[in-house]
Amino acid sequence: MKKRMLTDQIVRALPPPKSGMSVVRDEKVRGLGVRVLPSGTRSFVLDYTASGRRRIYTIGKFPEFTTAGARTRATELKDAIKHRGADPAREAEEARGAPTVEDLCERFKEDHIPKLRPSTQSDYLRMMDKDILPRLGKRKVASTKRADIEGLHRAIKDRGAPTSANFCLALCSKLFNFAIDLEWIEKNPAKGVKRNPVEARARYLAKTEILSLTKSLNTYPDQNIADLFRLLLMTGARRGETRSATWDQFNL
């Protein structure tokens, strides 16, 4: 393989091969080279040996990586290989096979969603499909950062849904706690993300309103529906729980 004192100008001028690839080694940093493909794509690579095996690690593409930046990165990698037994090519292979947020959502759907109430299942599935997967689905679980969760939370808020943003944040926290249980990660990236302040929506009927509602219920054509509202009024039970209640749950 050819060796040259690589510079950005030289790397940019390297002719692409007609087929296969060509590699030009750097004279300054042993093992560093630039790989050129027929398409003209140029990438810096590091040739090294780990556990008796020759490995090649792609540092990054030119010009995103300059020659000086590639030398610095190659020197750091060589130090880690020599003194810490690192194997960057193997680590990159493992990272490519690591679970994504999409994998996490699928596992959550299989293992956790069935345990929830139907209405909660529907809410969680909708949030995953509408917001979480389109924005974070392809990201590796282990590489998801707090900034990613903050970005998702802010995007939902910016479309005018601050309460929905908070609900989605809560679901993200559950998802990544689930990932901790699976031993996919050690820390929850959703932890510490601030919720949007929302105004309390609870309001109680005044006596005159209760009287008016009672009169309307007394004259409502379907008294079964009227009884449902009377039960809500007298017990304060949740609407979904009341609608799905069965007779064996009542002490007459």
Disulfide bonds with the S-S distance in Angstrom:
none
